[in-house]
Amino acid sequence: MSSPSEGQRLFIGGAWVDPDAGHHPVTDPATEETVGLAPEASRDQVRAACAAAREAFGSWSRTAPEERAAVLGRAADIIRGRLLPYADLARAETGATTGTARGMQVGVAVARFRRYARVEPAEWAIPPQINEAGGGTSHALEAVGAGKAGVMGALAIRQPVGVVTCVTSYNNPWANPAGKVAPALAMGNTVVVKPAPQDPLSVYRMAEALEAAGVPPGVVNVVSGRAVEVGEEAVASPDVDMVSFTGSTVVGQRIAEVCGRQMKRQLMELGGKGAAVVFDDADIGSAVAGIGTTFSFYSGQICTAPTRVLAQRGVYDRLVGQLAAYVARLKVGDPREPDTVVGPVISAEHRDRVESYVDLARKEGATVMTGGERPALDRGFYVSPTLLADCTNDMRVAREEIFGPVVSVIPFDEEDEGVALANDSDYGLIDYVWSGDVARAFRVARRLRAGGVGVNTVGRNMEAPFGGFKKSGVGRDVGVYALHAYSEVQAIVWPG
């Protein structure tokens, strides 16, 4: 472990190790003060972490599933017991509000460790196949010495992949890594976690909890750094069998190229430009509240946000008006204050990027209904929640992921046009449909090219598969789907 004054140490092979390349400051986006010092790993240290995970894999993969589950359960209890200090750190690192840090960051991490602390069947029978005498299959079996015609039984077994590199996102340094580490460990994999450089300290607290819970040396390793070579080595290491990444599509494409050349498994949860299709008969209050989470949830820094609103003509003006009124009531400011709804974005650079999109929207012809100006706060990386009306689907603000508290509203006339506009995107993570006609809502949902669709809600079912179509990613996780994602399936066949 480490004290704040000396800086955080890396976690490699069950030991807390001084970083070869020193430390960098982690900045509180709300106060611009230093939260702590994050370690900068060298290439050699990343290689050592991957080698430690490889060495630990054999024994951990053979550990009884019940014992692995018990470790995860103890980790959940430890994190829950330290929820307040862990949430305070997460709030300071990310700028999340206190409620979000406690409930949606640390709280969700606890829930995810508990979810995978229960043992589920890892094998299942396949219906027997009857090979009839005289048939082509029978002759083929006899030709290779597999016996005469008969009944062939089969069993499918989930086996661990091996060493998994988990590259995690900055917007949720608890729930995101927990959603990777917990199912990977439950399946018998070992992990190397490379957290985002903006807020890695929380991930080291997770490693502390796992160490206290009894995870064996080398099963969990954490290495961080701002240098590109840290992530490159964690992905390209020959000791790594799989990469699980959450982040931008551009970075995901680079990682996928490395994985493709080396035939590594990959799970990619990438960008999004969620379309919210709002029909004339929708409950406007429900739609406004759902779309409004774009402003309040991580200050729009979330890939699942409904940032592209497609409003049918009959409801367009009313929806824009109510959204503008909703945004005007949101308090922007210190995330430690209980009535704050919108905190800062992660950095000054990202604030400038988001603001540049608002300027671009004006040039493209959009109308700024609310926001558009930097909040009058003395310090912190704040962006005013911004609502853009009179948009078209070919504008860059409607096509590119902004990752901030900015919503674009586009009108449409008929159902087919609304579906076409929603699908006219490089992304396909989560879309939304609001309609009082349930049959139409589900009909439209099935036509949307997205990995998930919310019908009259932005809520999530935490057992439902999560992942994207198109440039929003590859693969699915969450619930039992994560156990599939972090496993290989082996077939065992025998004569009946």
DAJOVEN-V335242 format. One record per backbone hydrogen bond with DSSP energy under -0.5 kcal/mol. NH is the residue of the N-H (numbers start at 0). CO is the residue of the C=O. Records with the same first field share a line. If there is no record, write none. Layout:
NH = CO / CO
//
This chain:
5 = 2
6 = 2
7 = 36
9 = 16
10 = 221
11 = 9 / 14
14 = 11
16 = 9 / 14
20 = 39
21 = 18
23 = 37
25 = 35
26 = 24
27 = 32
28 = 26
31 = 27
34 = 25
35 = 25
37 = 23 / 35
39 = 21
40 = 38 / 223
45 = 41
46 = 42
47 = 43
48 = 44
49 = 45
50 = 46
51 = 47
52 = 48
53 = 49
54 = 50
55 = 51
56 = 52
57 = 53
59 = 55
60 = 56
61 = 57
62 = 58 / 59
66 = 63
67 = 63
68 = 64
69 = 65
70 = 66
71 = 67
72 = 68
73 = 69
74 = 70
75 = 71
76 = 72
77 = 73
78 = 74
79 = 75
80 = 76
81 = 77 / 78
82 = 79
85 = 81
86 = 82
87 = 83
88 = 84
89 = 85
90 = 86
91 = 87
92 = 88
93 = 89
94 = 90
97 = 334
100 = 96
101 = 97
102 = 98
103 = 99
104 = 99
105 = 100
106 = 101
108 = 104
109 = 105
110 = 106
111 = 107
112 = 108
113 = 109
114 = 110
115 = 111
116 = 113
117 = 114
123 = 155
125 = 153
128 = 151
129 = 127
130 = 128 / 149
131 = 129
134 = 131
138 = 134
139 = 135
140 = 136
141 = 137
142 = 138
143 = 139
144 = 141
145 = 140
149 = 130
151 = 128
152 = 150 / 493
153 = 125
154 = 491
155 = 123
156 = 489
157 = 121
158 = 156 / 487
160 = 485
163 = 161 / 189
164 = 162 / 241
165 = 163 / 191
166 = 164 / 243
167 = 165 / 193
175 = 171
177 = 173
178 = 174
179 = 175 / 176
180 = 176
181 = 177
183 = 179
184 = 180
185 = 181
186 = 182
187 = 184
188 = 183
189 = 161
190 = 218
191 = 163
192 = 220
193 = 165 / 191
194 = 192
198 = 195
202 = 199
203 = 199
204 = 200
205 = 201
206 = 202
207 = 203
208 = 204
209 = 205
210 = 206
211 = 207
212 = 208
213 = 210
214 = 209
218 = 215
219 = 215
220 = 190
221 = 10
222 = 192
229 = 226
230 = 226
231 = 227
232 = 228
233 = 229
234 = 230
235 = 231
236 = 232
239 = 236
240 = 162
241 = 162
242 = 264
243 = 164
244 = 242 / 266
245 = 166
246 = 268
251 = 247
252 = 248
253 = 249
254 = 250
255 = 251
256 = 252
257 = 253
258 = 254
259 = 255
260 = 256
261 = 257
262 = 258 / 259
263 = 258
264 = 240
266 = 242
267 = 473
268 = 244 / 266
269 = 267 / 471
270 = 470
273 = 304
275 = 307
276 = 274 / 431
277 = 275 / 309
278 = 276 / 433
281 = 278
283 = 281
286 = 282
287 = 283
288 = 284
289 = 285
290 = 286
291 = 287
292 = 288 / 289
293 = 290
294 = 291
295 = 291
296 = 292
297 = 295
299 = 296
300 = 297
301 = 299
304 = 301
306 = 304
307 = 273
308 = 306 / 407
309 = 275 / 307
310 = 308 / 409
311 = 277
312 = 411
314 = 311
315 = 311 / 312
316 = 312
318 = 314
319 = 315
320 = 316
321 = 317
322 = 318
323 = 319
324 = 320
325 = 321
326 = 322
327 = 323
328 = 324 / 325
329 = 326
331 = 329
332 = 341
336 = 333
339 = 336
340 = 330
341 = 330
342 = 340
344 = 380
350 = 346
351 = 347
352 = 348
353 = 349
354 = 350
355 = 351
356 = 352 / 353
357 = 353
358 = 354
359 = 355
360 = 356
361 = 357
362 = 358
363 = 359
364 = 360 / 361
365 = 360
366 = 388
367 = 365
368 = 366 / 386
369 = 386
376 = 374
380 = 28
381 = 379
385 = 404
386 = 369
387 = 385 / 406
388 = 366 / 386
390 = 408
394 = 391
397 = 394
398 = 394 / 395
399 = 395
401 = 399
404 = 298
405 = 403
406 = 385
407 = 306
408 = 387
409 = 308
411 = 310
417 = 413
418 = 414
419 = 415
420 = 416
421 = 417
422 = 418
423 = 419
424 = 422
427 = 468
430 = 451
431 = 274
432 = 453
433 = 276
434 = 432
437 = 435
440 = 436
441 = 437
442 = 438
443 = 439
444 = 440
445 = 441
446 = 442 / 443
447 = 443 / 444
449 = 447
450 = 427
451 = 428
453 = 430
454 = 452
455 = 432 / 453
461 = 459
463 = 460
465 = 476
468 = 427
470 = 425
471 = 468
472 = 469
473 = 267
476 = 465
480 = 477
481 = 478
482 = 478
483 = 479
484 = 480
485 = 481
486 = 483
487 = 158
489 = 156 / 487
491 = 154
493 = 152
495 = 150
//
